[in-house]
Amino acid sequence: RRRRRVAVVVAKEELRGMAFVVPAAAGAVVGAVAMNALKGRVHSGSDDLVRKTVLIDMDNTLVDFDSEFAKRWVKERPGDSVGRIKSRLHFELEENFPAELRPLAEKIMGTPGFYIEFAPQPGAIEAVRAMTAAGLNVVFCTAPHPLQYETCVQEKFAWVRRHLGEEYLSQLIITRDKTLVKGAVLIDDKPRVTGACAKPEWTHIVFDQPYNRDVETDTRLTEWPLWPGVLSGLVPFHLTNESS
C-alpha cells in the first residue's frame, strides 16, 4: 500500500525555497539529510570529518523552547505562573501538566509559527560561529515535533537562515533517530538519547536543563560560552582570535 504523504506548503516569505514533501509516518528523516548525503558530508564523509563533527540539538539546546512556550501559555491562562514550565522535571513538556491541561500544551506546540519564534540560547550563536572558526564541522541535528511535522520542519530551516545565514542551511539534519547520525559528539538536552543504534558513534554531551540534572555524566555543558573546556579532548579544534 502506498504511503500517505503530506505536502508542506510554504506560507511565509522567509520560508521561500524551503518546501519539502514529508512522509507522515513517525521516524521519517527529512530535510538536509538528503543534502548532506549528496554532498558527501556527514553520512559518507571521511573519518577525519566525522571526528571533527559536533552535532547540536535545537529545541532547548540551541534555542530557548521553554520561554516561547511560557509566553504563549500565559496568554491562554493569564493567572498561571511560568514556574511549572521554567523548572519542569519531565523532558516531554506536556507531562509536566495535569491531564486536563495537556491538550492546551499540545495545541501550543502544534501551532504554525511556534518554532520560528524561538530566541537563541544565550551565547549559542556566538558559540556556533566560534566552533566553525576553530575548524569544527557544526551540524544541527534535531527532531521534528510529532504534533507538527509540516510547519515545524519549514520553521527549523527558516530559524537557521534567520539567525545564522544561508551558509548553515546545509548543516541541518532533521530526524527522529539521532543514533543513526555520524559525529564525534552530540550536544543535546534530552536526558538519554536512544534509537535503533544501541551504541552511537558520538559522545552525548548533556546540555543542562532542570529535567536532566539527575543524569550522572562527566560531559555536561551548562552554558554555551564554556564549550571549549567541555569539548577539549573529545574533538580536535584550534582556537583563534575569531573563535575565542
Phi, psi and omega in degrees: 000135183289140179290138174288134181238150181246121178279130178272123183258128180277123184251339185250150176301324182294339182264005183304133179084009183241027181283138179225158169254119189247126175302136182288336184291141176296150179095358180291145174257123189232168170076235192281358173304314180297318179300312183295321180296317181293328182274357180070035185267253191294315190284329181234017182284177181288163176299326180296319179294317181299317183288349175256006185270122176253111176274131182234122174293159179260295190296119180064019172234291174282324184241159181265085180297312190294325181293320178293320177298315182299320179298318180285328180296314182289339173292324179281325183225080187301335183275354184278148173275149178272001181301324179299329181276311185293332182245028186298150184253355180243136181299312178287114191302318183296338180287352178272001182243152173296160187306323185288343180258351183296323177301325178292318178300317180292325178297316180297314182291339181263007183277127174305139181095354182289314190282341179279341188269359181297139170279150174294150171296148180306125177080359185293314183296317179297321180295317179300313180294323179292320177299316179298316179295333180276004175094011180270151177263098183275125180230127177276124184236105190223154180261142172286142180288133184297342179273348187207067178296315193300295183277337177303313181297311178304314188289331176294318175296317181294325178296315180298316179298316183295317189263337185234341177101168184303326187295343181263356182297325180283359180258020182246125175241129177243119185207152175272354180225098182283346181291343181272354184267136180278144177173168179275319179221155172235118176266115190207140179280347181295132184303318179219121181261113183236165179179204185294329180267115183293330181231085179299159180289334185271159170266131181278118171261117183282121174276121193298126173214157182306325185278359177241012185283353174274356179279122177275117182206150174268354182243086180230132177253114184271334175202151190298323180298346181270009186302323183299319180293324181286321182278344181301127182090346179259326178221147179277127177209161181230112180288135176240180177300327180285330185264346183266000000 
